[in-house]
Amino acid sequence: MTIANGADNISVYTPVFRTIGGPATVVTIGVFAVGVALWCLAASWLGSHKKIIEWVERSGQWLVPGVFLVIGSSVVIESGVMGKIF
């Protein structure tokens, strides 16, 4: 499922797996698979509750852009880019 999201995942995972070796790669893939399964279960559970669905339908047009703005802002701030611009 994750590999199907795009080539950017493959371009990140390939050098990491090459660097960390065989046993660590197996552990990493296992942990990642469990994490994806937990996220899918959480999404399924949350998506089956009427009140949550109603809330997302009401506020989704503002929620998604807000989340992306917060994530983007935190990446810019944490990376120190602002100090190099000014």
Buried (B, 14 or more C-beta within 10 A) or exposed (E): EEEEEEEEEEEEBEEEBEEEEEEEBEEBEEEEEEEEEEEEEEEEEEEEEEEEEEEEEEEEEEEEEEEEEEEEEEEEEEEEEEEEEE
